[in-house]
Amino acid sequence: MRSIIYAESVAELQAASTAGLREVILAPQSLSRRGTLTWPATQALEIEARRLNLLPVLEWDALMTESRFIACVRDIEKHAAHFQVFRVRDAGAAQWLKTHRPSAKLQLLLEAGHHNLPALQSWQARLGEALQRFCLSPELPAQTLRRWRPLLTQEIEVLGLGPLLLFHSGRPLLSSLESAPEGEELTAEGASEESPHKGFILQENSHGTLMFHPKDLSLLERWADLQEAGIDIVRLDHRQQADKSILSELLHFTSYPTETNAAALKARWEREWMRGYFDVNKSDVLFDKLKNNHLRQRDGETLGEILEGKRDGWLAVLAKGAGLKRGQRIQVMDPKGHSSEQTVFWLKDAGFGVVDELPAGQVGFIPWFAGAPAKTTLIQLDIS
């Protein structure tokens, strides 16, 4: 299992080479959502990386309109002639490289989705031999990664340590970019108005506004599990750390991934860590509840559905199934699944005339009672 880092200086390239890394990511400002490098700096680092026997990988993950796409292509044609490996997120970018740089290798950034194997296999079929690596979502648990690994011929990369991007908008949400100096990045801290969660990092640059989780994702304590799952590359992102010297300790850990070294690194890291979904992803446990199974009609049991009501007066009901009868006991199931029993003390038709029965398909009225909003179901009560 190998590691890969972002490099923004010659010193970081030298540290990566000394630690035995094989490749580094270079993120130019015009192509990468979080990139800080100018093109002269990118080209200088590319030359130095090759001198140190490191493979420079160019990141192109911008959120692009047609005009930005054209500008990005122009920059690549002008400044990136010697790059042979590209990290891309956009399908158009991948297709352009496959067409215009047929010898280039693609590392596909799929962190924001692609949570099923057929999605990855469709990329395999479309990109063919040009596809070198899948950079997968941090929402995939180890169990899923282990199951997929034998079925994928490409390399698999996951985020091992770094900020977790939650949201990206192409719009400037912190201020107007038109009034901001070229290349300036604005930062802020956000909080939720609907929950006690706070500490979200907000960044705004020429690509729009990005929001990060209050805690950084770290799987360093799960290093052995990453290896057991068949992960090929672990990405380590230290760019939001103010103290860049922490990179040496981070690279020391990759050479000696012990619990002691992980704890020492965690003590120096400027933000708290979390494991995310690596151990287990229970984000789908609410799906059954959201399906509202209790709202499904029960053949032969559903007697009616509440349409609307007048407090302390009546409830308008659409009769179904066997219909409703005056004096019968019924089970009442509201849209949230809460249940009660009621008696139909009186029954009236659509003209508000008193009736003894209301056949299926007809609208009528029953006495009002609390806890019966629209979509409440009236069900045959089992009296056995």
N, C-alpha and C positions, 0 to 999 in steps of 0.2 A: 504494500500500500504506500503510495507516494503522496506528497503534499505539494500544494501550489499556493503562491502568495501574489498579491499585487505589489509591484515595485514602482516607486516614485522617485528614486534617487540611485546614484551609482553605489552608494554605501549599502543600500538594500539589495542590490544585485550581487555585490560581493559577499554579503552575509548569506544570501541564498545559495551561491556557488559553494561557499565553504561548508554549508550544511548538507550539501549533496543533492539539492533540488535539481530537477531536470528542466523545468520550465517556469516562466513567470508571466504574469498578466500585465500588459501595458494598456492604460485606459486614457486615451486622448479626450480632451474636453468636448470636442465637436461630435464625437461618436458615442461616448459613454455617458449614461445618466449620472453617474457619480465621478466621472473622470475629471482630473485636474491638470493633466499634462497638455502643454502646447505641442504643436507638431514638431518644432525644432527639438524640444526635450524628448519627445517620443522617439524621434529618429536617432538621437544621440544614445538613448538607453537601449534601443534595438541593436546598435552597433556594439555597445559595451556588453550586452547580454551574449551575443554570439561569440565575442572574444573570450568570455568566461565559460563557454560551452553550455550556455543556457538557451533554451528555445523561447523566443519572444512570441507571445500570443496576443493578438490585437483584439480588444473588446469593442464590439459594435452592438450596443443594446439600446440605442436611443428609441424613444417613442416618436414615430415619424409620420408626419403628413407628407404629401407628395413633394412639396417644396423642400422640406428637410431631407427627405430621401435623396433627392437630386444633389443637394449640397454635400451629403455624406459620401455619395458615390464620387463626386468630384474630388473630395479630399483624399479618398482611398486611391484613386487613379494618380493623384499628384504626389502624395506623401507616403504611401504604403506599398510601394512596388515590390519591396523585398520580403514582406510578411507572407508566410506560407500557411499560418494557422490563425483562424478567426473565431471568436466567440460571438454568436449571433442569437438574437431573440426573435426578431421579426421574420416572418415567412418570406417576405419580399427580399429582405437582405440575404437570406440563405439561398434563394433562387438566383439572385443576381450573381452571387459569388460562384455558385455552381456553373452558371452560364459563362461568365466573363473571367473567372479564375478557376478553370477546370482542374488544375493541379492542387488547389488549396484544400486544406482539411478544415472541417467545421466542428466546433464544439457548441452544441445546441443548448441554450439557456431555457430551461423549462420549469423554473421555480414557481411560477404563478399558474399552476394547473397541471394537466397531463397526469392525473391520478389513476389512470388505468392503462393496462398493457397494450390494448389495441391502438391507443393514441401514439405510443412510442413506436409500435410496429408500422404504423402508417408513415411515420417520419423515416423509418428505415427504408421502406419501399420507395419513398419519394426522392430521398437524397442519395441513396445507394452508397457507393464507396467513398463519397465525399464526406459522409458523416463519420466522425471519429469518436465523439463522446456525447453522452447525455449528462447534463448538469441538472440533477433532479430536485424536486420540491422538498423542502424541509418538513413538509406535512406527511411524508411517507414514513411509516414506522419500519423498524428493522425487519419485522416479519415479512412485510411486503417486499422489501429490498432483497431479502434472501430468496424469496419465491421467484422474483423476476430475473435475478442474476444469471441463472443457467439459460434463460430464454433470449438473452440479448448478447449480440456479438460485439457491440461497441463498449467502450470504457464507460464506467459509471462514476460520476463525481457528486459529492454532497458537500454542503456547508458544514465545516467542523467547528468553526469559531468565528463569530462576527455579528454585525447588526442584522436584524431580521426586518426586511422591508414589508410593511403592511399595506401601503397605499401609494399610488403614483398618479398624479394628475398632470396633464400637459399645461395646465393653466397656472399662472403665478398667484397663489393663494395668500402669500404673506405680504406682497406689495406688487406694485406695477413694475415689471421688468424694464419697461421703457424708460423709467426714471433711474434705474440702477446702473452703475458703471458696468461696462462690458467685462464678463467673466467673474463678477462678484457673486459670492454665495451668501445667502441670508439664512440664518438659523434661528430657531425658536423652540420652546417647549410647550407641548399641548396637553390638555386634560379633557376628559369626557364630561359632558353635562348630564349624562344619563346614568353614570356609574362612578364609583370612587377611583377609577383608574386614572392615573396621571403619569407624567414623565415621558410622554411620547416625543421623540426627537423629530423636529420638522426642519427640512432643508429645502431651500428654493434656489434654483440656478437656471441657466438658459434652457434646460429641458423641462422645467415645470417645478412641481412641488412633490416632495417625497416625505412619507411618514414612517418612522421605525418604531418597533416595539420598545417599551421601556427597559427591557432586559435583552442582553445579547444571547444568541443561541450558542451553546457550547456542548460538544459531544466528546470533549477530551477525556472525560471520565469513562466514556464508552469506547475507547480506542480499540480494545480487543474485540468488542462486539461489532465494530465497523469492519475490522478485518475478517471476522467470522461470516459477516453478511456478504462478503465478496466485493466490497467497495474498492475501486482502483485508485481514486484520487480524493483527497480531503482538502477542501479550500479553506484557507485561513486568512481572515480579513482584519487587519489591525489599523486600517486607515482612519477610523474615528478616534483612535487613541492619541491624546495630546503628546504623550511621551513616546516618541518613536523608538527609543532605545529598547522598548519592551519586545521588539522583533527578535533580538538576540536570544531572549529567554524563550520566546515562542518556538524558534527554530531549534533550540536546545531540547525542548520537549519532543519535537518530531524525531530526534535522534534517540532520545531516552524517554519514551512515553510511560513514565511511572506515575503512580498516584501522588507521590511526593512532589514531583515536578509540576503536575497539574495543579496541586494545591498552592504551590509557590507562585505560579502564573496567575491563578485566580485572585490571590491576595494583592497582586499588583495591577490587575485589570481595573479600569476605571468605571466599569458598569457591572451590575450583577449578571449572573449567568442563569440560564434555564436550559432544560433538555428538550423543550418543545414536545413534538409528537413521536420522538424516536422510539421510546419504550412502548407506547400504545397511543393510538389515535381514536378517541371516543367522541369525535365531533359529530358522528352520525347517530348517536344514541337517541337524539330527539326526533329522528326521522319518523319513527312509528307514531309518535305523538302528533307530529305535524300533519300526518296523513288523516288525522281525525277519524280513525276507524269506527268510533262510536256514532258517527254521522251516517254511516252506510245504511241504506234501507234494508230492513230485515223482511225477506219475503214471507208473507202470511202473518207477520207480527205488527208491522207498522200500520197504525190506524189513522194517522193524520200528521200534519206539520203546521206549526204556528206561523202565521203570516205577519201579524202585527197585533198590538193590544192597546187598550185604554185602561189606565190604572184604576183599580176599584170598580171597573165596569165589565169589560168583555175581552175575550181573545178571539181574533179572527183565525179560522183554521181551515186548511184544505184537507178534506177527508180522503183517506187512501185505504187500500186493502179491503177489510171487512166493513169499513166505515165506523161511525161512532153511534152510540146509543145513550139515551138519557138514563142516568142513574148508574152507569157502569164505572168500575174502578180501572184506572189506567196508570201506566208507568210513564213518567215525564223525563226525557233526557235532553238537557240543554246543550248548546254547541260546544261547551267546555267538557262535556262528559259527566256533569253532575246529575244525579238521579233522585227523583222523589216519586211519591204516589199521590194521586189526586182522584176525586170523584166528579163525574160530569153531572152536577146537580140539575142543570137545565141545558137545553139544546135548542138553537134557533137556526133557521135557514138564512139565505142571503137577504131575504126581505125582512129579516128580524121577526119572522113568525115562529111561534113555538112548534117544535116537531119532536117526535119520539126517536127518529133515526135520521142520520145524515149519510147518504150513500157515497161511495168512493167517487172522486172527481168533482164533488160539489163543495162550494165554500159556505161556511156557516159560522156560528158563534157559540162559544162556551163561556162559563163564568171565569172572570179574571183571577189569577193567583200569581204570587211573586215567583221570580226565577224562571220565567218562560219567555225569553226574547225571541225574535224572529229566528227561524231555522230549528227551533226546539221540536223534537220528535215525540209524538204520542204513540206508545207501544202497548200491544196487548199484554195485560198483566197475567202472569202465570199463577193461577189460583190452585194448582195441584198441591 
